[in-house]
Amino acid sequence: MDILNNNDINILDLPDEMLRNIFNKLNMVDMLYSLVDVNQRFDRLALDSLYIHHFDLVIKRDDIHNFSVDTHIIDRICSKILPRINDKVTKFTLEPLSMERVFSTVHYPQLYSLSFVNFQPKILSQYLSDKTMIRLLENQITHITVDIKIENVEKTNRSESNTLLTILFVSKCLSDLTYLQKSSGKYITILSSNISYTHCLSSTLTKLTINVNTFDDCLYLLNGCLPSLSTLIIRISQINRSSSMIDNTVSINVIIEWKQICL
């Protein structure tokens, strides 16, 4: 019988390719929580390496979600699912709720990329100081994306610059860093960190995408503190006459995208 003419069609009657397309349109957290361990076929499709190699643990929140529900969902995924696929994961997208649980018990030998979303700078800095995270940053991670959530612009600038510097100093294999903010009112002021103009921040970084507050911050990034840098994509909040004594005469092959923000 043609299943299209059957009013009682069952999801199990659908071909694998159609199920994959459905899974790909679902939020990963909701899909894994709902379908893994339902039956062997769902497990095979949901835990396929082509699907879960980029493991996105950001919960899509709506009216039915609350903190206790979210915590239960993340706990189940981290305790029951991640240990089964830890050798397949190459990228993680994480938010504060999932950060600690993901790395508490499981090792990810193929992991090379991390994305942090919805973090306050101070909270992210605390997680980056964890021994497991330091080991990953020193030995495995080559790509990092940070999307900072800024609630109080005036109080977060120092914490934010410290977070950026921690990533650069600790990540010994880092080649590609994207560091952005959800607040467009004010971007990071790198010079507030009081790091010497001649100090090397990272010897491995080749590509940097970043939002900075002033033109001096841009010049600082071009003064040789990132000796391997070949691509710089930068957005500057305030383009004023430089007031610094930074030596920006170092020859670096850089592609710059200038975007001034109207405040």
For each residue, the residues with C-beta under 8 A, 3 or more apart:
1: 5 6
2: 5 6
3: 6 9 13
4: 9
5: 1 2
6: 1 2 3 9 13
7:
8:
9: 3 4 6 13
10: 13
11: 14 19
12: 39 41
13: 3 6 9 10
14: 11 18 19 22
15: 18 19
16: 19 20 45
17: 20 21
18: 14 15 21 22
19: 11 14 15 16 22 23 45
20: 16 17 23 24 45 48 51
21: 17 18 24 25
22: 14 18 19 25 26
23: 19 20 26 31 35 45 46 51
24: 20 21 51
25: 21 22
26: 22 23 30 31
27: 30 31 56 59 60
28: 31 32 52 55 56 57
29: 32 33 56 57 58 59 60 73 74 77
30: 26 27 33 34 59 60 73
31: 23 26 27 28 34 35 46
32: 28 29 35 36 46 77 81
33: 29 30 36 73 76 77
34: 30 31 38
35: 23 31 32 38 42 46
36: 32 33 42 43 46 47 80 81
37: 43 80
38: 34 35 42 43
39: 12 42 43
40: 43 44
41: 12 44 45
42: 35 36 38 39 45 46
43: 36 37 38 39 40 46 47
44: 40 41 47 48
45: 16 19 20 23 41 42 48 51
46: 23 31 32 35 36 42 43 51 52
47: 36 43 44 51 52 81 84 85 88
48: 20 44 45 51 52
49: 52 53 85 88
50: 53
51: 20 23 24 45 46 47 48
52: 28 46 47 48 49 55 85 88 89
53: 49 50 88 89 90 91
54: 90 91 93 113
55: 28 52 82 85 89 91 92 93
56: 27 28 29 93
57: 28 29 74 77 92 93 94 95 98 102
58: 29 93 94 95 98 117 118
59: 27 29 30 65 70 73 74 95 97
60: 27 29 30
61: 65 70
62: 65
63:
64: 69
65: 59 61 62 69 70
66: 69 70
67: 70 71
68: 71 72
69: 64 65 66 72 73
70: 59 61 65 66 67 73 74 97
71: 67 68 74 75 97
72: 68 69 75 76
73: 29 30 33 59 69 70 76 77
74: 29 57 59 70 71 77 78 97 98 101
75: 71 72 78 79 101
76: 33 72 73 79 80 81
77: 29 32 33 57 73 74 80 81 82
78: 74 75 81 82 98 101 102 104 105 106
79: 75 76 82 83 105
80: 36 37 76 77 83 84
81: 32 36 47 76 77 78 84 85
82: 55 77 78 79 85 86 89 102 106
83: 79 80 86 105 106
84: 47 80 81
85: 47 49 52 55 81 82 88 89
86: 82 83 89 106 107 108 109
87: 108 109 110
88: 47 49 52 53 85 110
89: 52 53 55 82 85 86 92 108 110 111
90: 53 54 110 111 112 113
91: 53 54 55 111 112 113 114 115 143
92: 55 57 89 102 108 111 113 114 115
93: 54 55 56 57 58 115 117
94: 57 58 98 99 102 114 115 116 117
95: 57 58 59 98 99 116 117 118 119
96: 99 118 119 123 127
97: 59 70 71 74
98: 57 58 74 78 94 95 101 102
99: 94 95 96 102 103 116 127
100: 103 104 127 130
101: 74 75 78 98 104
102: 57 78 82 92 94 98 99 106
103: 99 100 106 130 132 133 136
104: 78 100 101 132
105: 78 79 83
106: 78 82 83 86 102 103
107: 86
108: 86 87 89 92 111
109: 86 87
110: 87 88 89 90
111: 89 90 91 92 108 114 136 140 141
112: 90 91 140 141 142 143
113: 54 90 91 92 141 142 143 144 145
114: 91 92 94 111 136 141 143 144 145
115: 91 92 93 94 144 145 146 147
116: 94 95 99 119 124 144 145 146 147
117: 58 93 94 95 147 149
118: 58 95 96 147 149
119: 95 96 116 123 124 127 146 147 148 149
120: 123 124 148 149 150 151 156 159
121: 124 125 148 150 156 159 160 162 163
122: 125 126 156 159 163
123: 96 119 120 126 127
124: 116 119 120 121 127 128 146 148 163
125: 121 122 128 129 159 162 163 166
126: 122 123 129 130
127: 96 99 100 119 123 124 130 133
128: 124 125 133 134 137 163 166 167 170
129: 125 126 133 134 166
130: 100 103 126 127 133 134
131: 134 135
132: 103 104 135 136
133: 103 127 128 129 130 136 137
134: 128 129 130 131 137 138 170
135: 131 132 138 139
136: 103 111 114 132 133 139 140 141
137: 128 133 134 140 141 167 170 171 172 173 174
138: 134 135 170 171 172 173
139: 135 136 172 173
140: 111 112 136 137 173
141: 111 112 113 114 136 137 144 171 173 174
142: 112 113 173 174 175 176
143: 91 112 113 114 174 175 176 177
144: 113 114 115 116 141 167 171 174 176 177 178
145: 113 114 115 116 177 178 180
146: 115 116 119 124 163 164 167 177 178 179 180
147: 115 116 117 118 119 180 181 182
148: 119 120 121 124 156 160 163 179 180 181 182
149: 117 118 119 120 182 183
150: 120 121 153 156 160 181 182 183 185
151: 120 156
152: 155 156
153: 150 156 157 183 185 186
154: 157
155: 152 159
156: 120 121 122 148 150 151 152 153 159 160
157: 153 154 160 161 186 188 189 192 213
158: 161 162 192 193
159: 120 121 122 125 155 156 162 163
160: 121 148 150 156 157 163 164 181 188
161: 157 158 164 165 188 189 190 192 193
162: 121 125 158 159 165 166 193
163: 121 122 124 125 128 146 148 159 160 166 167
164: 146 160 161 167 168 179 188 190 210
165: 161 162 168 169 193 195 201
166: 125 128 129 162 163 169 170
167: 128 137 144 146 163 164 170 171 174 177 179
168: 164 165 171 174 177 201 202 205
169: 165 166 201 202
170: 128 134 137 138 166 167
171: 137 138 141 144 167 168 174 177 202 204
172: 137 138 139 204
173: 137 138 139 140 141 142 204
174: 137 141 142 143 144 167 168 171 177 202 204 205
175: 142 143 204 205 206 207
176: 142 143 144 205 206 207
177: 143 144 145 146 167 168 171 174 205 207 208 209 210
178: 144 145 146 208 209 210
179: 146 148 164 167 188 208 209 210 211
180: 145 146 147 148 209 210 211
181: 147 148 150 160 184 187 188 211
182: 147 148 149 150
183: 149 150 153 186
184: 181 261
185: 150 153 263
186: 153 157 183 213 237
187: 181 211 212 213 235 236 237 261
188: 157 160 161 164 179 181 210 211 212 213 217
189: 157 161 192 212 213 214 217
190: 161 164 193 195 212 217 220 221
191: 194 214 216 217 220 244
192: 157 158 161 189
193: 158 161 162 165 190
194: 191
195: 165 190 199 201 225
196: 199
197: 220 223 225 245 246 247
198: 223 224 225
199: 195 196 225
200: 203 224 225 226 227
201: 165 168 169 195 205 225 226
202: 168 169 171 174 205 226 228
203: 200 227 228
204: 171 172 173 174 175 228
205: 168 174 175 176 177 201 202 208 226 228 229
206: 175 176 228 229 230 231
207: 175 176 177 229 230 231 232 233
208: 177 178 179 205 221 226 229 231 232 233 234
209: 177 178 179 180 232 233 234
210: 164 177 178 179 180 188 221 232 233 234 235
211: 179 180 181 187 188 234 235 236 237
212: 187 188 189 190 217 218 221 234 235 236 237
213: 157 186 187 188 189 217 236 237 238
214: 189 191 217 218 236 237 238 240
215: 218 219 236 238 239 240 241 242
216: 191 219 220 242 243 244 246
217: 188 189 190 191 212 213 214 220 221 236
218: 212 214 215 221 222 234 236 256
219: 215 216 222 223 242 244 246 248
220: 190 191 197 216 217 223 225 244 246
221: 190 208 210 212 217 218 225 226 229 232 234
222: 218 219 232 248 250 252 254
223: 197 198 219 220 246 247 248 250
224: 198 200 227 247 250 252
225: 195 197 198 199 200 201 220 221
226: 200 201 202 205 208 221 229
227: 200 203 224
228: 202 203 204 205 206
229: 205 206 207 208 221 226 232 252 254
230: 206 207 252 253 254
231: 206 207 208 254 255
232: 207 208 209 210 221 222 229 254 255 256
233: 207 208 209 210 255 256 257
234: 208 209 210 211 212 218 221 256 257 258
235: 187 210 211 212 257 259 261
236: 187 211 212 213 214 215 217 218 239 258 259 260 261
237: 186 187 211 212 213 214 260 261 263
238: 213 214 215 263
239: 215 236 258 260
240: 214 215 243
241: 215
242: 215 216 219 246
243: 216 240
244: 191 216 219 220
245: 197
246: 197 216 219 220 223 242
247: 197 223 224 250
248: 219 222 223
249:
250: 222 223 224 247
251:
252: 222 224 229 230
253: 230
254: 222 229 230 231 232
255: 231 232 233
256: 218 232 233 234
257: 233 234 235
258: 234 236 239
259: 235 236
260: 236 237 239
261: 184 187 235 236 237
262:
263: 185 237 238
